[in-house]
């Protein structure tokens, strides 16, 4: 099992920046991919960005060029740097860890609100 704890959400004005963190513990060696997903009110949960154990990344088209996912293996932590935030980025952001034998693990989610 893997436990994920997110932090870094909050309220920010349009054009501002936030950095989300996701600290993993437990069976971390079973993790192949970590990522961030988001769910806005009344909408389905969508992929934001993922990073594989080898370091390759994948982004949703809507965040390319604005968001950057990274990982610190020594701290077992994944980050999502979000720049040039827009009101449509408002959502609950959840951290995900996936492993072939592990399956999916989710964090509790953190609220990001972009509003003036």
C-alpha positions, 0 to 999 in steps of 0.5 A: 500500500501507498499513502499520499499526502498533498499540500499547497492548494489555496486561493490565487488570483488569475495569472498567479502561481501555486506549487502542489506537493505530494509526499508518498510513503509505504510501498514506494518501490512499487510505484511506476507512475505518479501524477496529478488529476483534477475535478471541477464541480459537476465535472469528471476527474481529468488528468493534469500531468504524470511522471514515470519512474524514468522521468518521462512526463505527460501533460493535458493540452490545457496545461502545457506550457503553464504547469510542470510536474517534477519529482524528488526521489530522495524525498519521495515527493512529486510536485506540480508547479502551476503558473499563469493560473486561470479561473478554469483551473479551479478544481480539487487536485488529487495526487495519484500513484500507480504500480503494476502490482499496486494498482491505483492509490489516491491522496485526499485532494487539495482545493485550488481556487483561481479568482480575483 
